[in-house]
Amino acid sequence: MNGTGTPAGEIVVHLDVLLARRKMRSKELADQVGVSEQALSMIKTGKIKGIRFSTLIALCDVLDCQPGELFEFRRSEG
């Protein structure tokens, strides 16, 4: 957070890119990770406040990726 109490940036989710590269559907990923399609959709759109490490581990395992490939921090300008 910056000095005004507002976030200093945003987290960008690259789940759609990873799914496309692996030619995998969201339903298939949700089933393999053990989350609902709705929960996965909320992760994909960034409409979550947090993610459990167990879910992150499962996503990385199924997608054969690192957490930094799933999420990116972008600092706010100004």
ABEGO torsion letter per residue (X at the ends): XBAAGBBAEBBBBAAAAAAAAAGBBAAAAAAAAGBBAAAAAAAAAGABABBBAAAAAAAAAAAGBBAAAABBBBBBBX
